[in-house]
Amino acid sequence: MYVEHLHLQRSFAFCRVWGSDEEHDLHVHDCLEIGIVLKNELEYRFNDHTYLGRPGDVFLCRPFEPHWSFSKPDKPFECILVLFTPSAVHKIPDGNQLLKPFYTAQGLQPLIPAHTIYAKAIRKAATLAMEAQEQMTDTWTTHQFMYFIDILLQVNQFVKETSSTNNLKLPPSEIVEAVGYMLDHYHEPLDIEKLSWKVGLGRTMFFKEFRMLTGLTPNEFLNRLRIQSASDLLRSTNKSMIDLAFASGFQSLSAFNKQFKRYTGLSPREYRKKNGNM
């Protein structure tokens, strides 16, 4: 499959993409992704799980979760991708609550089927957002943000309904509370030990339940949130490296450089040169 290289110029973006059945390696985004299938079929593969996507189906891609997609021979697909970072919702009331499905839905399938009211609403909002962008209508970015929030609300409602109707085992409320707290405060100094006390769990239980839910240790999770924030700032601002590191929650430039290269394979300067638009 070929998908054109995407540059996320702000904290959220709608992109229309096409793909063929050319070979394509597994890839990982440093942002969150929602994929809406518009034309023909394609397969979404998440590690060892494969889902057949048909027109109208919606796929949720967790941040840093390896995935790929490819179409059938001679039937190129068309999709709309919604790409965004946590900073996109920071300034709206309870905005970080909208991100929880992408961080706390371990065990929930990533597919929202086309026949559901949620997938239909998401497809409609994504299509209107793309049309506003392509036609450059007045205040099109404001309209896009409206559609973006509507899509996140639909995703949240789908997750809530699926969890209740399928008797999906929900994670302990203490861990969900901890994830929410980290989403709100990752840019501040955080003591993981104190956080476990704050939510009323012992250290061992906290770390065990946290890994079961997210697939990561609390420190790995926190670092990934900070790297996502830093990636967004590198792409969209001309902040100095030290200012950018502190704004993303890192306490030193050396720690920032080390963690950033560990997760992206590039130094912050290399990443800005490759992806920046300033």
N, C-alpha and C positions, 0 to 999 in steps of 0.2 A: 504494500500500500504506500502511496505517496501522499503526504499532507504537507502543504506549503509551510515553511518556517513561520511561526507566529511570534510577534513581538507584543507583549502586554504593556501598552503605553501608559495605562493608568491602573487603578486597583481592580477594575472589572472591564471585561470586553466581550462583545458578541462577534463571532467570526463564522463566515460561511466557508465550508471546506468540502473538497471533493477528493475521492481516492479510487485507485484501481487495485487490481490484484497483484501488483508488483510486491516483491518481498519487502518486509518491513520488520525491523528489530523491535523487541520489547522496549518501551520507553517510559520515562518517569517525568512528571511535571513537578515544578516547585510551587505550583498553585493548585487550587481546587478546580474541578472541571465537571460540567454537566454537558452531556452529548445528546442531541435530539436528532434522530434519524428522519430524513425527509424523503429520500428516494432510494429504491432498491434495498437489498438486504446486505448486512455485514455482520461479521462476528466480532464480538468484544471478548478479549481474553484477559482475565485477571489471574496471574500466576497459573494455577492448574485448573481454573474454572473457565469454561467457555459458554457464552450466551449468544444466541442468534437474534440479532436486532432487525426488526422490520419497521417500515415507515410508521412514524408516530411513537415508537418506543423511546424511552428516555433512560440514559445511563448516568449513574453517579460515580465519579472517580475520586477516591480519597487521596489527599495530598501525599505525594511520595509513594503511592501504590503503583507498582509496575503493571502496565497494561498495554495491549495492542489491539488494533482493529484492522480487518481487511475484508474486501468485498469478494463477490463471486466472479469467476472469469467472465470477461466481456460485459460486466454489468457494474460500471462505476457507481459508487454511492455518493449521496450528497447529505451533509449534516450541518447543523448549526451547533457550534461549541460556545458554551458560556464559561469563560475563564475568569477566576477572581482570587483575590488574596483576603486574609482576615481583615485587613485594614479597610476593606470596602464597606463594612457594616459598623465600624466603630462609633460613628457619630449619630446613629439612629437609636432610639430607645430600645433597650433589650436586644440590640442587634446581634450580639454574640450568641444569643439563644438560637438564632437561625443557622449557626454553623455547627451545632452539636451533631446533627446526623452524619456529618462528614468525619467526625472524630469519635463518636460514641456509638456507631451503628455496627460494630463488629458482629458478624454472623448474619446481618441482614443483606439479602441479595441486592446487587447494585442496579437491577432493572426495575423501572416503573413501566408496566405494560401499556401499550397504546390505547387499549380499551377503557382504561380507568379515567375518571374525571380529572385526576391530577395530571396525567400525561397529556390529555387534551388541552387543559388550561396552560400547561408549560409550553407546549408546541405553539399555541396561539400567541402567547406573550413573546416567545423567542422570535417568531416570524414578524410580529409587529415591530420589535426592537431592531431587527435587521433591516426592515423596510424603512424605518425612520433614519437609520444610518446611511443606507444606500441612496435615499432620496434627499438627504441633507435637509430635512424639514426643520422649521424653526424650533429651537430648544430641543433638538433631537437627543442630546446627551441626558437632559432631564427626563425625557420620556423613557429612554433606555434604563435609567436608574429605577424608575417606577416599575417597569416590566421585570427588571432584575430582582427587586424585592418581592414582587408577586410570585416569581418562580421559586424563590427560597421558601416562601410561605407554603406553597403547594407541596414542595418536597417535605417540609416538616409535617404537614397534615397526612401525607402518605405514610411516612415513617410511624406516626402515632397510630394510624389505623391498622397498619400491618402488624405492629407490635401487639395490639390488643386482639385482633381477629385470629392471628396465627399462634397465639399463646407463646410468642417469642420471649425467651427468658431475658428480662431486662437487667441491665447491670445494676449493682448496688447504687442507691441514690447518692451515697457519700462520694463515690468515684465520679459520677456525673457532675456533682457539685464541684469537685476538684478540677475536672476538665473545664467547666465553665469559668471557674476562678482563674485558671491559667490563661484562658482565652482573653479574659479581661485585663490581666496584669502581667503578661509575659514580658512587656517592655520595662518592668520594674525588677529590682533585685528580689528573687524568690528563694526561700529556704524550703526545700522539699520536705524535710523532717517536720518543720512547723506546719506545713500545709496538711500533712497526714494527721497531726494533732487537731488542727482546725476543723477537719471534717469528722473527727472522732474515731479514727482507725489507728491501730498500731502499725508500726513501720512495716513489718513483714506482710501483714494482710493487705496494707495499702499498696505495696509494690506488686504483690501477686495479682490483686484484682485489677490494678491499673494496666498491667501487661496483658491480662486476659482480654480486657476491653479494647485497648488501642494497638496491641502488638508491639508496644514500645515501653521502655522504662520511663518514669516521669521525667528524668533528665534528658533522655533522647527526644521525648515529646516536646519539652520546653525548647530545646535547641532547634528543632525543626520549625516551630512557630517563629522563633527569632530569625532563622535563615529566610523564611518566607517574607517576613517584614523587611529584612535587609535587601532581598532580591528586588522587592517592589521599589524601595527607595533608590537602589542602584539604577533601575530602569528609568525612573520617572523624575529624579531630582539630581542636582549637582552638589549635594551635601558632601563635605569632606569625609574621609573614611572614619576618622575618630568620632565626628558628630553622628554619622550614620550608625556606627557600632553602638554608641550609647543610646541612641533613639530606639534601637531594636532590642535593647535589654542586655547587651554584653558589657561586662565591667572593665574590659581592657581590649586594646586593639589587637594584641597578640592572640587572645582567646577567640576574637571574632575571625581573624584571618585563618586560624587553625580549623575552627568548626565549619567555616564557609567552604573551604577547600575540601574538607572531608565529605560534605554532603553534595557539593556540585561538581567537584573535580576541577574547579577553576579558582584562582584567587579572586578576591572582590574586584580588583582592577581589570583583570582579564574578562570577568563577567560583564562589567560595565562597558568595556570596549566592544564586546560581542553583542550585547543586548540593549545598551542604553540608547536613548533618543534625545538626550540633552545636547 
